[in-house]
Amino acid sequence: ENIGKATPTPVTPEMERVKRNQEIISSVLYKENVGKVTPTPITPEMERVKRNQEIISSVLYKENLGRATPTPITPEMERVRRNQEHISSVVYKEGLGKATPTPVTPEMERVKRNQEHISSVLYKEHLAKGTPTPMTPEMERAKRNQENISSVLYSDSFRKQVQGKAAYVLDTPEMRRVRETQKHISTVKYHEDFEKSKGSFTPVVTDPITERVKKNMQDFSDISYRGIQRRVVEMERKRVDQDQENLTG
């Protein structure tokens, strides 16, 4: 009744994690405060007494119950219950001590990114209108100079830290076994492809240019083989000498 208006907040993965951590801490503290006890076996007589006690308790509970009027759960009741859960969670967090860290799961990463997007959208909604400014040649020059400076600094840092240094990898028996296996697989694959392609040929389209080149190569081969080229050269030299004699005579 004393609670005023509140803003409902969803149960986040962080709240779930804190709740689980607190349960674990409570369990550990409870076990630490328990002293040494002497275990006793559960006898059939103890089982019988336990069942009888449960039956008696159930009967007495039902006898003491009166008639009740069921009431529907209204949206207002749902809102109050959620607000009470949130208030209890906030008070619970204030009294927390040391907790056990848990790894960041993909679900937590997704919630975090969504929260960032929501914050970015809200930030942009509150931004006022700005005045656009033209990109002047001076601004272009400064931008290019800044990019060049960044590139030079990156290159210098790369040369100092990475360039000339090799990444050492241990040559373990497992890596040697994998390397030998890969060589055998490559050899088998090569022989398999060779056997498949052996005896086959690749058809080539015959065009006039190919035919002319082929005929010229054949003619050159015939000339070289029969020695005709030598006789042609001698006849050509004799013809030139005869022409020279006719011109001088």
C-alpha distance (Angstrom), angle and dihedral (degrees) to the residues before:
residue distance angle dihedral
E1 . . .
N2 3.79 . .
I3 3.81 92.0 .
G4 3.78 113.7 103.3
K5 3.75 128.2 -160.2
A6 3.80 115.4 -44.3
T7 3.78 136.6 -175.6
P8 3.82 111.9 -118.3
T9 3.79 114.6 -130.3
P10 3.81 125.7 -165.2
V11 3.79 122.0 -110.8
T12 3.81 102.6 -102.5
P13 3.84 126.8 -159.1
E14 3.81 87.5 -108.0
M15 3.81 90.6 59.6
E16 3.80 90.2 48.0
R17 3.81 90.4 50.5
V18 3.81 92.4 50.3
K19 3.80 90.6 48.6
R20 3.80 92.2 52.1
N21 3.81 91.8 46.5
Q22 3.80 91.1 51.9
E23 3.79 91.3 50.7
I24 3.81 90.0 51.4
I25 3.82 91.9 47.9
S26 3.83 91.3 48.7
S27 3.79 90.5 50.1
V28 3.83 91.8 49.8
L29 3.83 92.8 48.3
Y30 3.80 91.0 47.8
K31 3.80 91.7 52.1
E32 3.82 91.5 47.6
N33 3.84 92.1 55.1
V34 3.79 93.5 50.2
G35 3.77 111.8 100.0
K36 3.77 129.8 -149.4
V37 3.81 115.3 -65.8
T38 3.76 135.1 -177.4
P39 3.79 112.0 -119.2
T40 3.79 115.9 -132.8
P41 3.80 124.5 -163.2
I42 3.80 119.3 -112.3
T43 3.79 106.1 -114.3
P44 3.82 126.0 -159.8
E45 3.80 88.4 -108.4
M46 3.81 91.0 57.3
E47 3.81 90.5 48.5
R48 3.81 90.5 52.1
V49 3.82 93.0 48.7
K50 3.82 90.4 47.9
R51 3.80 93.2 52.5
N52 3.79 92.3 46.2
Q53 3.79 90.9 50.3
E54 3.83 91.3 51.4
I55 3.82 91.2 50.1
I56 3.81 92.2 48.0
S57 3.81 91.8 48.3
S58 3.80 91.4 49.9
V59 3.81 92.5 49.2
L60 3.83 93.7 47.7
Y61 3.81 91.3 47.3
K62 3.81 92.2 52.4
E63 3.83 92.4 46.4
N64 3.80 92.4 54.2
L65 3.79 93.8 49.9
G66 3.77 116.9 103.6
R67 3.76 130.8 -162.6
A68 3.80 116.2 -69.3
T69 3.78 135.0 -167.2
P70 3.83 113.6 -130.3
T71 3.78 115.1 -133.2
P72 3.82 125.0 -160.2
I73 3.80 120.4 -116.7
T74 3.80 105.2 -110.4
P75 3.84 125.9 -158.5
E76 3.80 88.1 -108.7
M77 3.78 90.7 57.8
E78 3.80 90.1 48.7
R79 3.82 90.8 51.1
V80 3.82 92.4 48.9
R81 3.79 91.4 48.5
R82 3.80 92.3 50.7
N83 3.80 91.9 47.1
Q84 3.80 90.0 50.3
E85 3.81 90.4 51.7
H86 3.81 90.7 50.7
I87 3.81 92.6 47.7
S88 3.79 90.4 48.8
S89 3.79 89.7 49.8
V90 3.81 92.2 51.2
V91 3.83 92.6 48.7
Y92 3.79 88.8 45.5
K93 3.80 91.7 54.2
E94 3.80 92.0 50.9
G95 3.80 91.0 58.6
L96 3.78 96.1 45.9
G97 3.77 120.6 122.0
K98 3.78 128.7 -172.6
A99 3.79 116.1 -18.0
T100 3.78 137.1 -165.0
P101 3.82 112.8 -106.9
T102 3.80 116.6 -123.4
P103 3.82 127.6 -158.6
V104 3.79 120.6 -98.7
T105 3.81 107.0 -104.4
P106 3.84 125.8 -155.1
E107 3.81 88.8 -107.7
M108 3.80 90.8 57.2
E109 3.81 90.0 48.1
R110 3.80 90.2 51.9
V111 3.83 92.3 49.8
K112 3.80 90.2 47.8
R113 3.82 92.5 51.5
N114 3.80 91.3 47.4
Q115 3.80 90.0 51.2
E116 3.81 90.0 50.6
H117 3.80 91.0 50.5
I118 3.81 91.0 49.3
S119 3.81 90.9 49.1
S120 3.80 90.4 48.9
V121 3.81 91.7 50.6
L122 3.81 92.0 48.8
Y123 3.80 90.4 47.4
K124 3.81 91.6 52.0
E125 3.80 91.6 48.4
H126 3.81 90.6 57.7
L127 3.80 93.8 48.6
A128 3.77 116.9 109.7
K129 3.78 124.9 -132.6
G130 3.77 115.0 -79.5
T131 3.78 132.9 -151.0
P132 3.82 113.0 -117.0
T133 3.80 115.3 -133.4
P134 3.83 123.6 -154.1
M135 3.80 120.2 -113.2
T136 3.80 103.5 -111.0
P137 3.84 124.7 -160.7
E138 3.80 88.6 -109.2
M139 3.81 90.9 56.4
E140 3.82 90.6 47.5
R141 3.81 90.2 51.1
A142 3.81 92.2 49.0
K143 3.80 90.3 48.4
R144 3.81 92.5 51.6
N145 3.80 91.6 46.5
Q146 3.79 90.5 51.5
E147 3.80 91.2 50.3
N148 3.81 90.6 49.5
I149 3.82 91.4 49.1
S150 3.81 90.9 49.3
S151 3.81 90.6 49.0
V152 3.82 92.2 49.5
L153 3.81 92.6 48.6
Y154 3.80 90.9 47.9
S155 3.81 91.9 49.5
D156 3.80 92.1 49.0
S157 3.78 91.4 49.3
F158 3.80 90.7 47.4
R159 3.80 92.7 50.9
K160 3.80 92.3 48.5
Q161 3.78 97.0 46.0
V162 3.81 108.4 27.7
Q163 3.79 113.0 12.7
G164 3.79 114.0 97.4
K165 3.79 93.9 13.0
A166 3.78 120.1 110.6
A167 3.77 126.9 -150.3
Y168 3.80 107.7 -117.5
V169 3.81 116.1 -143.6
L170 3.78 122.3 -172.8
D171 3.79 113.6 -116.6
T172 3.79 97.2 -134.7
P173 3.82 124.8 -179.9
E174 3.79 88.8 -109.4
M175 3.82 92.2 56.0
R176 3.82 90.7 47.4
R177 3.79 90.1 50.7
V178 3.82 91.7 50.0
R179 3.82 90.8 48.0
E180 3.80 92.6 51.1
T181 3.80 91.1 46.6
Q182 3.81 90.6 50.6
K183 3.83 90.5 51.8
H184 3.80 91.3 51.6
I185 3.81 91.5 48.2
S186 3.82 91.1 49.6
T187 3.84 91.2 49.5
V188 3.79 92.9 48.8
K189 3.81 91.0 47.5
Y190 3.82 91.4 49.3
H191 3.81 93.2 51.2
E192 3.79 91.0 45.7
D193 3.81 92.1 53.1
F194 3.81 90.6 45.2
E195 3.80 92.7 52.6
K196 3.79 90.9 49.0
S197 3.81 93.7 50.1
K198 3.81 95.4 41.3
G199 3.80 112.2 112.7
S200 3.79 94.2 14.4
F201 3.79 127.5 108.8
T202 3.78 137.8 -160.8
P203 3.83 114.0 -118.5
V204 3.82 114.7 -130.7
V205 3.80 125.3 -160.9
T206 3.83 111.7 -116.0
D207 3.79 112.7 -137.3
P208 3.85 129.8 174.5
I209 3.81 92.9 -97.9
T210 3.78 91.8 53.4
E211 3.80 90.4 48.0
R212 3.83 91.8 50.5
V213 3.80 93.1 48.8
K214 3.78 90.3 47.2
K215 3.85 91.9 50.7
N216 3.81 92.0 47.5
M217 3.78 91.7 50.8
Q218 3.78 90.2 49.3
D219 3.83 91.0 50.0
F220 3.79 91.3 50.0
S221 3.78 90.0 49.6
D222 3.83 91.7 50.5
I223 3.80 92.3 47.9
S224 3.78 92.6 49.1
Y225 3.77 92.1 45.8
R226 3.83 99.1 48.0
G227 3.78 97.1 39.9
I228 3.76 92.0 -121.9
Q229 3.76 92.4 135.0
R230 3.82 91.6 64.3
R231 3.80 92.8 52.9
V232 3.78 91.7 46.3
V233 3.80 89.9 54.0
E234 3.81 91.5 49.4
M235 3.82 92.2 49.0
E236 3.78 90.5 48.4
R237 3.79 91.1 51.7
K238 3.81 91.5 49.1
R239 3.79 90.4 50.4
V240 3.80 91.5 51.3
D241 3.83 90.9 49.4
Q242 3.79 91.3 49.3
D243 3.80 91.3 50.5
Q244 3.80 89.8 51.0
E245 3.83 91.0 51.9
N246 3.79 91.8 49.6
L247 3.81 91.2 51.3
T248 3.85 93.7 48.7
G249 3.80 94.9 40.3
